[in-house]
Every structure is written in structure tokens, then in C-alpha cells.
Amino acid sequence: MGKKARIGLYLEDEEIKRQIKIAAARRGVSTTSYCTQAIEERLKREGEMGDRSKSRAALLARMDKLSREIGPIKETAAKLVKEGRRR
């Protein structure tokens, strides 16, 4: 099995944790598996996951739209990077 990525999940409400455990048990899966499936479904629904070429095309389209809304930056990339490093 390949290397697994790890993420911490901190819940504000103990009741949500209990509901997750119950839902996972009803489906016969671990809470980790249940949460992973739920997150993957949400990412797919919101267009953040799926066919990489479609995701990339959608991302580029959003970036183009934002670029048109903002307009020209009027600064070189080098100057912007230098400014970011100073902060």
C-alpha cells in the first residue's frame, strides 16, 4: 500500500463527532473512511475534484475571469515576489 496522507480534524461540537461515528457504523465503515468519502463527494460536487483536465480547464477559466475583473496589475512578477518576501 502506498504512503497515506494525514489530516487532523478538530470538531467544535461533540454531537457532530457522535453523529459521524453512528453514520459510519451504520454503513459498516471506519470514521476515517466515512469522512474521506464525504469530503471526496463534496469536492466532486463543487468541481474541485474529478477529471484533472476538466478541473484544470475550470480553474484556468476562473483565473481568466478574475484577471479580467481585476485588470492589469502594472507591476512585474519579480517586484511582486520581492514585496511578498519582505512581508
Backbone as JSON Lines, residues from 0, in Angstrom:
{"i":0,"aa":"M","n":[0.85,-1.18,0.0],"ca":[0.0,0.0,0.0],"c":[0.89,1.24,0.0]}
{"i":1,"aa":"G","n":[0.48,2.28,-0.72],"ca":[1.27,3.5,-0.83],"c":[1.21,4.34,0.44]}
{"i":2,"aa":"K","n":[2.0,5.38,0.43],"ca":[2.04,6.29,1.57],"c":[0.71,7.02,1.72]}
{"i":3,"aa":"K","n":[0.23,7.13,2.94],"ca":[-1.05,7.78,3.19],"c":[-0.81,9.22,3.65]}
{"i":4,"aa":"A","n":[-1.68,10.1,3.2],"ca":[-1.65,11.49,3.65],"c":[-2.48,11.59,4.92]}
{"i":5,"aa":"R","n":[-2.06,12.43,5.81],"ca":[-2.76,12.56,7.09],"c":[-3.28,13.98,7.24]}
{"i":6,"aa":"I","n":[-4.48,14.09,7.81],"ca":[-5.06,15.4,8.08],"c":[-5.74,15.34,9.45]}
{"i":7,"aa":"G","n":[-5.62,16.4,10.22],"ca":[-6.28,16.46,11.52],"c":[-7.64,17.12,11.37]}
{"i":8,"aa":"L","n":[-8.6,16.61,12.08],"ca":[-9.95,17.16,12.03],"c":[-10.39,17.46,13.46]}
{"i":9,"aa":"Y","n":[-10.57,18.72,13.76],"ca":[-10.98,19.12,15.1],"c":[-12.4,19.66,15.03]}
{"i":10,"aa":"L","n":[-13.29,19.04,15.79],"ca":[-14.69,19.41,15.76],"c":[-15.03,20.26,16.98]}
{"i":11,"aa":"E","n":[-15.82,21.27,16.75],"ca":[-16.24,22.16,17.84],"c":[-17.31,21.5,18.72]}
{"i":12,"aa":"D","n":[-18.05,20.57,18.12],"ca":[-19.22,20.0,18.78],"c":[-19.07,18.49,18.93]}
{"i":13,"aa":"E","n":[-19.16,18.01,20.15],"ca":[-19.06,16.58,20.43],"c":[-20.2,15.81,19.77]}
{"i":14,"aa":"E","n":[-21.35,16.45,19.6],"ca":[-22.51,15.81,18.98],"c":[-22.24,15.46,17.51]}
{"i":15,"aa":"I","n":[-21.53,16.3,16.8],"ca":[-21.19,16.01,15.4],"c":[-20.3,14.77,15.34]}
{"i":16,"aa":"K","n":[-19.35,14.68,16.25],"ca":[-18.48,13.5,16.31],"c":[-19.31,12.24,16.53]}
{"i":17,"aa":"R","n":[-20.26,12.32,17.42],"ca":[-21.12,11.18,17.7],"c":[-21.94,10.8,16.47]}
{"i":18,"aa":"Q","n":[-22.47,11.78,15.76],"ca":[-23.26,11.52,14.56],"c":[-22.42,10.89,13.46]}
{"i":19,"aa":"I","n":[-21.18,11.33,13.34],"ca":[-20.27,10.74,12.35],"c":[-20.02,9.28,12.67]}
{"i":20,"aa":"K","n":[-19.75,8.99,13.94],"ca":[-19.49,7.6,14.36],"c":[-20.7,6.72,14.09]}
{"i":21,"aa":"I","n":[-21.9,7.21,14.38],"ca":[-23.12,6.44,14.15],"c":[-23.32,6.19,12.65]}
{"i":22,"aa":"A","n":[-23.16,7.24,11.85],"ca":[-23.34,7.1,10.4],"c":[-22.34,6.12,9.81]}
{"i":23,"aa":"A","n":[-21.1,6.19,10.26],"ca":[-20.06,5.26,9.78],"c":[-20.4,3.83,10.18]}
{"i":24,"aa":"A","n":[-20.83,3.63,11.41],"ca":[-21.18,2.29,11.89],"c":[-22.35,1.71,11.11]}
{"i":25,"aa":"R","n":[-23.33,2.53,10.8],"ca":[-24.48,2.06,10.02],"c":[-24.07,1.58,8.63]}
{"i":26,"aa":"R","n":[-23.03,2.18,8.1],"ca":[-22.54,1.81,6.77],"c":[-21.45,0.73,6.83]}
{"i":27,"aa":"G","n":[-21.04,0.39,8.05],"ca":[-20.03,-0.64,8.22],"c":[-18.64,-0.21,7.79]}
{"i":28,"aa":"V","n":[-18.34,1.08,7.95],"ca":[-17.02,1.61,7.59],"c":[-16.43,2.35,8.77]}
{"i":29,"aa":"S","n":[-15.14,2.61,8.71],"ca":[-14.48,3.37,9.77],"c":[-14.87,4.85,9.66]}
{"i":30,"aa":"T","n":[-14.67,5.57,10.76],"ca":[-14.96,7.01,10.71],"c":[-14.03,7.7,9.71]}
{"i":31,"aa":"T","n":[-12.81,7.22,9.6],"ca":[-11.87,7.78,8.62],"c":[-12.4,7.6,7.21]}
{"i":32,"aa":"S","n":[-12.84,6.39,6.91],"ca":[-13.37,6.1,5.58],"c":[-14.64,6.92,5.32]}
{"i":33,"aa":"Y","n":[-15.5,7.02,6.3],"ca":[-16.74,7.78,6.15],"c":[-16.43,9.26,5.85]}
{"i":34,"aa":"C","n":[-15.52,9.84,6.63],"ca":[-15.17,11.26,6.43],"c":[-14.49,11.47,5.08]}
{"i":35,"aa":"T","n":[-13.61,10.55,4.7],"ca":[-12.93,10.65,3.41],"c":[-13.95,10.63,2.27]}
{"i":36,"aa":"Q","n":[-14.9,9.7,2.34],"ca":[-15.92,9.61,1.29],"c":[-16.76,10.89,1.24]}
{"i":37,"aa":"A","n":[-17.12,11.42,2.39],"ca":[-17.93,12.64,2.44],"c":[-17.18,13.83,1.84]}
{"i":38,"aa":"I","n":[-15.91,13.93,2.17],"ca":[-15.1,15.04,1.65],"c":[-14.92,14.9,0.14]}
{"i":39,"aa":"E","n":[-14.64,13.67,-0.33],"ca":[-14.49,13.45,-1.77],"c":[-15.77,13.8,-2.52]}
{"i":40,"aa":"E","n":[-16.92,13.39,-1.99],"ca":[-18.2,13.72,-2.62],"c":[-18.4,15.22,-2.71]}
{"i":41,"aa":"R","n":[-18.07,15.94,-1.65],"ca":[-18.22,17.4,-1.65],"c":[-17.29,18.05,-2.65]}
{"i":42,"aa":"L","n":[-16.05,17.58,-2.71],"ca":[-15.09,18.14,-3.66],"c":[-15.54,17.9,-5.1]}
{"i":43,"aa":"K","n":[-16.07,16.73,-5.38],"ca":[-16.57,16.43,-6.73],"c":[-17.76,17.32,-7.06]}
{"i":44,"aa":"R","n":[-18.68,17.45,-6.11],"ca":[-19.88,18.25,-6.32],"c":[-19.54,19.71,-6.59]}
{"i":45,"aa":"E","n":[-18.49,20.21,-5.92],"ca":[-18.1,21.61,-6.09],"c":[-17.11,21.81,-7.22]}
{"i":46,"aa":"G","n":[-16.79,20.73,-7.93],"ca":[-15.9,20.84,-9.08],"c":[-14.43,20.95,-8.74]}
{"i":47,"aa":"E","n":[-14.07,20.62,-7.52],"ca":[-12.67,20.71,-7.09],"c":[-11.92,19.41,-7.31]}
{"i":48,"aa":"M","n":[-12.66,18.35,-7.67],"ca":[-12.03,17.05,-7.82],"c":[-12.71,16.32,-8.97]}
{"i":49,"aa":"G","n":[-12.01,15.45,-9.59],"ca":[-12.58,14.68,-10.68],"c":[-11.58,14.59,-11.81]}
{"i":50,"aa":"D","n":[-12.07,14.69,-13.02],"ca":[-11.21,14.66,-14.19],"c":[-10.24,15.83,-14.14]}
{"i":51,"aa":"R","n":[-8.95,15.52,-14.08],"ca":[-7.94,16.58,-13.91],"c":[-7.96,17.59,-15.05]}
{"i":52,"aa":"S","n":[-8.19,17.13,-16.27],"ca":[-8.19,18.07,-17.39],"c":[-9.38,19.03,-17.29]}
{"i":53,"aa":"K","n":[-10.54,18.52,-16.83],"ca":[-11.7,19.39,-16.64],"c":[-11.47,20.34,-15.48]}
{"i":54,"aa":"S","n":[-10.88,19.82,-14.38],"ca":[-10.61,20.66,-13.22],"c":[-9.64,21.77,-13.59]}
{"i":55,"aa":"R","n":[-8.62,21.41,-14.35],"ca":[-7.62,22.4,-14.77],"c":[-8.26,23.45,-15.67]}
{"i":56,"aa":"A","n":[-9.09,23.0,-16.6],"ca":[-9.76,23.94,-17.51],"c":[-10.68,24.88,-16.72]}
{"i":57,"aa":"A","n":[-11.4,24.33,-15.75],"ca":[-12.29,25.15,-14.93],"c":[-11.49,26.17,-14.11]}
{"i":58,"aa":"L","n":[-10.37,25.72,-13.56],"ca":[-9.52,26.62,-12.79],"c":[-8.98,27.75,-13.67]}
{"i":59,"aa":"L","n":[-8.51,27.41,-14.85],"ca":[-7.99,28.42,-15.76],"c":[-9.08,29.4,-16.18]}
{"i":60,"aa":"A","n":[-10.28,28.9,-16.39],"ca":[-11.39,29.78,-16.75],"c":[-11.7,30.75,-15.61]}
{"i":61,"aa":"R","n":[-11.67,30.25,-14.36],"ca":[-11.9,31.14,-13.21],"c":[-10.8,32.18,-13.09]}
{"i":62,"aa":"M","n":[-9.55,31.74,-13.34],"ca":[-8.43,32.68,-13.26],"c":[-8.54,33.76,-14.34]}
{"i":63,"aa":"D","n":[-8.95,33.36,-15.56],"ca":[-9.12,34.34,-16.64],"c":[-10.2,35.36,-16.28]}
{"i":64,"aa":"K","n":[-11.3,34.87,-15.72],"ca":[-12.4,35.75,-15.34],"c":[-11.93,36.75,-14.27]}
{"i":65,"aa":"L","n":[-11.22,36.25,-13.27],"ca":[-10.71,37.11,-12.21],"c":[-9.73,38.13,-12.77]}
{"i":66,"aa":"S","n":[-8.88,37.69,-13.67],"ca":[-7.91,38.6,-14.29],"c":[-8.61,39.73,-15.04]}
{"i":67,"aa":"R","n":[-9.69,39.39,-15.74],"ca":[-10.44,40.43,-16.46],"c":[-11.1,41.4,-15.48]}
{"i":68,"aa":"E","n":[-11.59,40.87,-14.35],"ca":[-12.25,41.72,-13.35],"c":[-11.26,42.66,-12.67]}
{"i":69,"aa":"I","n":[-10.08,42.16,-12.38],"ca":[-9.06,42.95,-11.68],"c":[-8.41,43.95,-12.61]}
{"i":70,"aa":"G","n":[-8.13,43.51,-13.83],"ca":[-7.43,44.36,-14.78],"c":[-5.93,44.19,-14.64]}
{"i":71,"aa":"P","n":[-5.18,44.98,-15.39],"ca":[-3.72,44.84,-15.34],"c":[-3.16,45.18,-13.96]}
{"i":72,"aa":"I","n":[-2.14,44.46,-13.56],"ca":[-1.52,44.67,-12.25],"c":[-0.53,45.83,-12.29]}
{"i":73,"aa":"K","n":[0.13,46.03,-13.41],"ca":[1.07,47.13,-13.64],"c":[2.34,46.99,-12.83]}
{"i":74,"aa":"E","n":[2.64,45.8,-12.38],"ca":[3.89,45.52,-11.66],"c":[4.5,44.25,-12.25]}
{"i":75,"aa":"T","n":[5.81,44.17,-12.23],"ca":[6.47,42.95,-12.71],"c":[6.32,41.85,-11.66]}
{"i":76,"aa":"A","n":[6.37,40.64,-12.13],"ca":[6.28,39.5,-11.21],"c":[7.44,39.53,-10.22]}
{"i":77,"aa":"A","n":[8.62,39.9,-10.7],"ca":[9.8,39.96,-9.82],"c":[9.58,40.95,-8.68]}
{"i":78,"aa":"K","n":[8.99,42.09,-8.99],"ca":[8.74,43.1,-7.96],"c":[7.7,42.59,-6.95]}
{"i":79,"aa":"L","n":[6.67,41.93,-7.44],"ca":[5.65,41.39,-6.54],"c":[6.22,40.32,-5.62]}
{"i":80,"aa":"V","n":[7.08,39.45,-6.17],"ca":[7.71,38.4,-5.36],"c":[8.6,39.03,-4.3]}
{"i":81,"aa":"K","n":[9.38,40.02,-4.7],"ca":[10.28,40.71,-3.77],"c":[9.47,41.36,-2.64]}
{"i":82,"aa":"E","n":[8.36,41.99,-2.99],"ca":[7.5,42.62,-1.99],"c":[6.92,41.56,-1.04]}
{"i":83,"aa":"G","n":[6.51,40.41,-1.59],"ca":[5.97,39.34,-0.75],"c":[7.0,38.79,0.21]}
{"i":84,"aa":"R","n":[8.23,38.72,-0.21],"ca":[9.31,38.21,0.66],"c":[9.62,39.17,1.79]}
{"i":85,"aa":"R","n":[9.41,40.45,1.56],"ca":[9.68,41.45,2.6],"c":[8.67,41.37,3.73]}
{"i":86,"aa":"R","n":[7.48,40.93,3.44],"ca":[6.4,40.9,4.45],"c":[6.59,39.8,5.38]}
